[in-house]
Structures are given as C-alpha cells and as structure tokens.
Amino acid sequence: MKTNSSTIDWLLEGDQPSIRYLTLTRLLGKSVNDPEVKSAKKEITQSGWAYDILSKQNPGGWWVGEESLYRPKYLSTNWMLLILSDLGLTKDDDPRIEKACQLWIKRFAKSDGGFGIDGGKTSHLCVVGNTARALVKFGYEDHPKVRSAFQWFVQNQSDLGGWSCFGSGRNLDSWEPLSTFAVYPKEKWSRSMKEAVERGAEFFLERELHKQGDHYEPWYRFHYPVHYYYDLLVGLDFMTELGYTDDKRLEHAISVLKKKRQKSDGKWILDAVHPDLDDYGGIAKWYAKHPKQAPTPFSLEKVGEPSKMLTLKALEILKRLEKK
C-alpha cells in the first residue's frame, strides 16, 4: 500500500489508542498477539475517545437517559455504542460494553426478527443494520437475535435488489444491510444470504454508488460518525470489504476518494458532521420549524481538519483495492 510513512506515524501516535490498534492490525497486518498490539488494545479503555465515552456511561449501562436508548439523537446509548463498535472494542474487553449491549438487545429486539427503537413493535431497516453490525463487531455474531437479523434482511429485500427504510427499495442511502453483511463471517452466510448480498451489491454497482436522481452534494462529503447517513466513503467501505474491488463501476467513487486526499500530507479532512442535509427531502426546513426535534451534532474530531478516523478508513479501502 503506497502511503506516506509520516501518515502512518500520525495514525500510530499514542493520543488515540483505538486508531493505533486498528492501524497496527488493519493496515500493518500485525497479529493480535503482537506485544505492541496488545499494549494498544489495553490502552483503548484507558485514554482517548473510547475512554471518554465509557466514562460518561451510567452504571445501569445507558448514556444520557434510561427512558430511551435512541433519543436524544446523537448522544444517547444507541449512538454511543455505534461509535464504540468502530473503535476496536469487544464485549470481552470491558464489562461496560457487555452490560450496555445486553440492555440494547433487550430493548431493541423485535418479534419479527430484527431490531427497532425501544417502545416500538416492529423493526426498522437502519436500526436493524446499525444494531446488528455493531453487535457483530462487539462479538455477538452467534447471538440468536443477531442471527435472526440477517434473515430479516433477506426477507425484507426489495425485488430491485436494494432496501429502503420506507419500502421503495430504491435508495442508495439504505446501505446498512450490506455494511452489516460485510462484517459478518462468510462461513455463517446461508445460500439466501449470499444471494441477497449479490443482488444488493449489483443494485449499488448499477448506480455506481452515486446515481440516484439529481447530484446530492452531502454524498461527496466525508463524515464521522456516519449514524444512518450515506456518502461515497461509506459505499466504498462496504463494497470493498465484501470483495467487490475490481468492478469498473466503482471508478467514479474511487476517483473522488483519491482526489480528497491531501497532497501535502496524505491525510483526509473531516468535511462535515451530521446532520448534513442540504435540505434533502425538506428535512432541514422541517427541523427549522421544529427545533426541539433536531438532533444534536456529535463528533470526535473537528470539521475542516485532518481526521484520523477518515484517514484510517480511506487507507483500508485503498489497501483492499491494491489486493484485487
């Protein structure tokens, strides 16, 4: 993988042990048994982003409030767990993770096999995807509620090959099922799951990860946390992790990824923090009229500055592409 050694050195700095651990294992290919890797893993709960988030957790396992694990957006339990799942932790690394996940499963699991907001009766696509993906990364891939979520994806896939929060099956921004399959061990896939992934991947490839109506600028800005939003970095991440690295229909998105890399230092900038709507579907105007319903932006890094989260992810994608 061609990259500036100074960029890797920057990712390996000790201020964010999560990034250091993920760089060592995902970019440099070091074993989890390597002493340097073990040291970084141990430090994740002792300093940096994960430490800060876990320090604000209530002893009951939740963040902000016990009544809802989903609200307020983007500060409550659901959102904190999604971030923690990206920082290299599992349920075996800290009992606070396991306590929060058990509460999450209990409150979000639905009788239809998926996950939905606590208090609701049915599953919701982005909630199923985000919850199941995070739980797999936390080490719950064999939990029956997690396994049933993957069957829920199969049963709720559109004939068009995609998915949708509201049933149309036409939306690129309904990306969560493919991203969840991307982290689920392939040996656990059933034939129907494999076929669902193939149809879903073709849905995104047909649209070259960006062709859906008029040009939508937020898809060309890179964000973290992603929450339930889509952008080209999100699309490239799950498509390359699923093994789709040599399809020419990815070329447009790859060119955007490479152009956004700073020539001076090889890093990527945090472009924006969600909600980054550009009045998509009139949502921004609706929030303006209902300010109490508007989510509170949350970010680990500063907009407009080099992002370790995005640089790590971008370099992972480029590494997968070089292996094709």
NUDO-313216 format. One line per 10 residues: number of its first residue (from 1); their letters; for each residue x, y, z of C-alpha. Coordinates in nm, 3 decimals, padded with zeros to 5 digits. Layout:
N
NUM) A) X,Y,Z; ...
//
This chain:
324
1) MKTNSSTIDW) 00.000,00.000,00.000; 00.151,00.328,-00.109; 00.125,00.589,00.161; 00.339,00.844,00.336; 00.526,00.694,00.630; 00.451,01.017,00.814; 00.079,00.948,00.772; 00.115,00.607,00.931; 00.329,00.755,01.207; 00.050,01.008,01.269
11) LLEGDQPSIR) -00.207,00.727,01.299; 00.024,00.539,01.535; 00.056,00.828,01.778; -00.040,00.744,02.134; -00.317,01.002,02.177; -00.581,00.771,02.027; -00.503,00.407,02.114; -00.807,00.289,01.915; -00.660,00.432,01.597; -00.318,00.296,01.689
21) YLTLTRLLGK) -00.460,-00.053,01.748; -00.662,-00.052,01.424; -00.368,00.081,01.224; -00.141,-00.192,01.358; -00.388,-00.470,01.280; -00.574,-00.350,00.970; -00.311,-00.151,00.784; 00.016,-00.305,00.901; -00.118,-00.660,00.939; 00.019,-00.726,01.285
31) SVNDPEVKSA) -00.120,-01.018,01.485; -00.349,-00.957,01.780; -00.086,-01.146,01.983; 00.186,-00.897,01.895; 00.306,-00.718,02.214; 00.262,-00.376,02.052; -00.093,-00.463,01.950; -00.176,-00.597,02.295; -00.048,-00.279,02.453; -00.255,-00.058,02.224
41) KKEITQSGWA) -00.566,-00.268,02.283; -00.529,-00.241,02.660; -00.495,00.137,02.637; -00.822,00.184,02.444; -01.023,00.194,02.767; -00.758,00.399,02.948; -00.737,00.709,02.727; -00.876,00.864,02.412; -01.221,00.857,02.258; -01.341,00.522,02.394
51) YDILSKQNPG) -01.227,00.614,02.744; -01.413,00.946,02.723; -01.735,00.780,02.605; -01.724,00.498,02.860; -01.654,00.743,03.142; -01.993,00.904,03.075; -02.187,00.576,03.086; -02.437,00.533,03.367; -02.377,00.229,03.593; -02.706,00.093,03.458
61) GWWVGEESLY) -02.546,00.057,03.116; -02.702,00.354,02.938; -02.598,00.703,02.832; -02.789,01.033,02.886; -03.120,00.877,02.990; -03.267,00.538,03.076; -03.612,00.601,02.931; -03.493,00.595,02.569; -03.180,00.434,02.429; -03.236,00.608,02.094
71) RPKYLSTNWM) -03.312,00.964,02.193; -03.178,01.224,02.213; -03.002,01.191,01.880; -02.698,01.167,01.858; -02.596,01.148,02.221; -02.782,00.856,02.378; -02.698,00.488,02.416; -02.764,00.374,02.059; -02.526,00.631,01.913; -02.251,00.584,02.169
81) LLILSDLGLT) -02.250,00.209,02.109; -02.225,00.256,01.732; -01.914,00.466,01.784; -01.760,00.229,02.037; -01.806,-00.060,01.794; -01.586,00.127,01.546; -01.308,00.179,01.799; -01.188,-00.181,01.821; -01.356,-00.291,02.144; -01.547,-00.614,02.209
91) KDDDPRIEKA) -01.764,-00.736,02.494; -01.463,-00.927,02.628; -01.253,-00.613,02.663; -01.465,-00.429,02.917; -01.771,-00.536,03.122; -01.933,-00.199,03.049; -01.960,-00.296,02.683; -02.135,-00.622,02.766; -02.375,-00.453,03.007; -02.473,-00.191,02.750
101) CQLWIKRFAK) -02.514,-00.449,02.474; -02.737,-00.674,02.682; -02.959,-00.375,02.755; -02.955,-00.275,02.387; -03.059,-00.623,02.271; -03.331,-00.648,02.533; -03.482,-00.312,02.443; -03.436,-00.318,02.063; -03.503,-00.683,01.963; -03.843,-00.729,01.795
111) SDGGFGIDGG) -04.064,-01.032,01.742; -04.031,-01.003,01.363; -03.665,-01.098,01.391; -03.498,-00.760,01.358; -03.430,-00.457,01.573; -03.621,-00.135,01.625; -03.636,00.163,01.854; -03.730,00.084,02.214; -04.103,00.124,02.262; -04.185,00.030,01.903
121) KTSHLCVVGN) -04.334,-00.302,01.795; -04.167,-00.356,01.458; -03.817,-00.344,01.315; -03.676,-00.055,01.117; -03.415,-00.104,00.845; -03.142,00.133,00.958; -03.186,00.025,01.319; -03.162,-00.343,01.224; -02.847,-00.276,01.023; -02.669,-00.050,01.266
131) TARALVKFGY) -02.753,-00.260,01.572; -02.664,-00.594,01.414; -02.341,-00.460,01.263; -02.224,-00.315,01.594; -02.317,-00.631,01.784; -02.119,-00.848,01.540; -01.817,-00.623,01.590; -01.865,-00.645,01.966; -01.855,-01.026,01.945; -02.223,-01.121,01.938
141) EDHPKVRSAF) -02.230,-01.279,01.592; -02.374,-01.604,01.733; -02.643,-01.441,01.945; -02.984,-01.565,01.820; -03.120,-01.210,01.791; -02.823,-01.114,01.575; -02.854,-01.423,01.355; -03.224,-01.356,01.303; -03.145,-01.001,01.190; -02.960,-01.136,00.887
151) QWFVQNQSDL) -03.261,-01.344,00.791; -03.471,-01.029,00.836; -03.255,-00.863,00.567; -03.323,-01.149,00.328; -03.697,-01.136,00.388; -03.718,-00.759,00.353; -03.505,-00.708,00.043; -03.678,-00.540,-00.249; -03.718,-00.716,-00.583; -03.500,-00.434,-00.717
161) GGWSCFGSGR) -03.211,-00.567,-00.508; -03.189,-00.281,-00.262; -03.355,-00.197,00.064; -03.539,00.105,00.196; -03.646,00.245,00.529; -03.988,00.311,00.384; -04.039,00.024,00.143; -03.945,00.159,-00.201; -03.623,-00.042,-00.227; -03.479,00.230,-00.448
171) NLDSWEPLST) -03.248,00.415,-00.213; -02.869,00.413,-00.206; -02.891,00.564,00.140; -03.036,00.236,00.269; -02.686,00.092,00.291; -02.694,-00.071,00.633; -02.772,-00.432,00.528; -02.466,-00.461,00.303; -02.241,-00.296,00.561; -02.365,-00.547,00.817
181) FAVYPKEKWS) -02.301,-00.846,00.591; -01.954,-00.701,00.531; -01.856,-00.768,00.895; -02.046,-01.098,00.934; -01.822,-01.405,00.885; -01.892,-01.551,00.541; -01.888,-01.906,00.674; -02.208,-01.816,00.859; -02.390,-01.699,00.544; -02.674,-01.916,00.419
191) RSMKEAVERG) -02.736,-01.950,00.047; -03.019,-01.699,00.068; -02.788,-01.453,00.243; -02.524,-01.492,-00.026; -02.784,-01.430,-00.295; -02.916,-01.126,-00.109; -02.566,-00.977,-00.092; -02.508,-01.040,-00.462; -02.836,-00.869,-00.555; -02.770,-00.583,-00.316
201) AEFFLERELH) -02.417,-00.529,-00.445; -02.540,-00.522,-00.803; -02.800,-00.262,-00.702; -02.521,-00.031,-00.583; -02.290,-00.111,-00.874; -02.559,-00.037,-01.132; -02.582,00.310,-00.981; -02.203,00.347,-00.947; -02.257,00.428,-00.576; -02.394,00.773,-00.657
211) KQGDHYEPWY) -02.656,00.775,-00.936; -02.990,00.846,-00.772; -03.178,01.147,-00.902; -03.003,01.483,-00.901; -02.649,01.525,-00.774; -02.657,01.527,-00.394; -02.357,01.710,-00.252; -02.353,01.560,00.101; -02.272,01.221,-00.056; -01.945,01.378,-00.171
221) RFHYPVHYYY) -01.855,01.498,00.177; -01.692,01.252,00.416; -01.830,01.227,00.770; -01.780,01.057,01.103; -01.986,00.944,01.286; -02.198,00.823,00.996; -02.509,00.743,01.206; -02.756,00.626,00.938; -02.643,00.856,00.656; -02.471,00.760,00.332
231) DLLVGLDFMT) -02.172,00.903,00.146; -01.925,00.770,-00.109; -01.676,00.668,00.159; -01.948,00.459,00.324; -02.030,00.292,-00.009; -01.668,00.217,-00.092; -01.608,00.076,00.253; -01.874,-00.194,00.249; -01.835,-00.274,-00.122; -01.460,-00.333,-00.094
241) ELGYTDDKRL) -01.495,-00.520,00.233; -01.745,-00.750,00.062; -01.481,-00.818,-00.204; -01.607,-00.601,-00.489; -01.276,-00.438,-00.575; -01.227,-00.489,-00.950; -01.560,-00.368,-01.088; -01.517,-00.065,-01.315; -01.841,00.081,-01.185; -01.654,00.177,-00.867
251) EHAISVLKKK) -01.414,00.402,-01.059; -01.609,00.723,-01.007; -01.624,00.678,-00.629; -01.257,00.575,-00.616; -01.157,00.887,-00.807; -01.343,01.101,-00.553; -01.166,00.921,-00.269; -00.823,00.982,-00.420; -00.892,01.346,-00.507; -00.992,01.420,-00.149
261) RQKSDGKWIL) -00.656,01.301,-00.018; -00.436,01.596,00.074; -00.123,01.603,-00.140; 00.078,01.770,00.133; 00.048,01.502,00.399; -00.159,01.213,00.262; -00.447,01.269,00.503; -00.820,01.313,00.460; -01.020,01.602,00.602; -01.338,01.569,00.806
271) DAVHPDLDDY) -01.571,01.751,00.566; -01.884,01.777,00.776; -02.076,01.645,01.076; -02.428,01.506,01.051; -02.699,01.609,01.012; -02.557,01.734,00.682; -02.878,01.755,00.484; -02.874,02.030,00.222; -03.250,02.022,00.278; -03.271,01.665,00.149
281) GGIAKWYAKH) -03.640,01.589,00.118; -03.723,01.908,00.304; -03.581,01.773,00.631; -03.370,02.081,00.704; -03.675,02.304,00.671; -03.873,02.072,00.894; -03.603,02.089,01.163; -03.604,02.468,01.134; -03.975,02.468,01.215; -03.938,02.205,01.489
291) PKQAPTPFSL) -03.607,02.291,01.658; -03.681,02.076,01.965; -03.683,01.769,01.740; -03.349,01.847,01.578; -03.062,01.613,01.666; -02.754,01.738,01.847; -02.443,01.704,01.629; -02.170,01.484,01.776; -01.814,01.450,01.654; -01.485,01.308,01.773
301) EKVGEPSKML) -01.281,01.543,01.555; -01.302,01.897,01.421; -01.463,01.975,01.086; -01.213,02.108,00.834; -00.914,01.940,00.996; -00.733,01.612,00.918; -00.930,01.317,01.052; -00.769,01.003,01.189; -01.097,00.812,01.159; -01.141,00.901,00.792
311) TLKALEILKR) -00.774,00.860,00.702; -00.768,00.513,00.857; -01.085,00.414,00.671; -00.965,00.557,00.340; -00.633,00.375,00.366; -00.814,00.050,00.448; -01.017,00.089,00.129; -00.708,00.161,-00.082; -00.534,-00.141,00.069; -00.823,-00.366,-00.034
321) LEKK) -00.819,-00.218,-00.385; -00.445,-00.286,-00.422; -00.503,-00.653,-00.339; -00.750,-00.706,-00.623
//
